[in-house]
Amino acid sequence: MKRLSICCFALAIVSFGVSAVVAAQRPEDQRSPVYGVKLPKDYRDWTLISVAHEAGRNNDIRAILGNDIAVKAFRAGKRPFPDGSVIVRLAWQYQSSSRNDTVFPAPQSFIAGPPTNVQVSVKDSKRYAASGGWGYGQFENGMANQDRMLTQSCFGCHVKLDALEKNADLVFTAYSQ
């Protein structure tokens, strides 16, 4: 009887551990709130559209990537972007490199430090009609940030751009040649 209790206890611990792992990887955690955007598979292999440095509060360095549909539209200057366009913005802390600066006569080298987040914009004019045809998501460590207000604020910033430049289709980035 004692041996059976130990086995049941061990099984319960293993079951709890598996349940905790499964709960931590629920499909809804992989999608952004509000829009249901997912982190695209293999996005790190996509084409580079541009780079950017955001000073001030964010103080980050960014790479903006696009899927084939978005890249084709960027290169052609096509606006609005066609449905199926996906733009991914990766951000890292913007840091000076003391190692690299030892080679140069003055401090001048800056690098991408630890990653901060990945933002994804998906064009689907029917599904996201209420947000100008774009759905948004922010991801940290591969997981969707579940803060609804944060996700909703994406459209709030992009719509401000629309007031300045109607033909930008709510996209800040221009194609860098």
HELIX and SHEET records of a PDB file:
HELIX    1   1 LYS A    2  ALA A   24  1                                  23    
HELIX    2   2 PRO A   27  GLN A   30  5                                   4    
HELIX    3   3 TYR A   43  ASP A   45  5                                   3    
HELIX    4   4 ASP A   68  ALA A   76  1                                   9    
HELIX    5   5 SER A   98  ASP A  101  1                                   4    
HELIX    6   6 ALA A  129  SER A  131  5                                   3    
HELIX    7   7 ARG A  148  LEU A  164  1                                  17    
HELIX    8   8 LYS A  166  ALA A  168  5                                   3    
SHEET    1   A 6 THR A  47  GLU A  54  0                                        
SHEET    2   A 6 ASP A  60  GLY A  66 -1                                        
SHEET    3   A 6 VAL A  86  SER A  96 -1                                        
SHEET    4   A 6 PHE A 110  LYS A 123 -1                                        
SHEET    5   A 6 TRP A 134  GLU A 140 -1                                        
SHEET    6   A 6 MET A 143  ALA A 144 -1                                        
END                                                                             
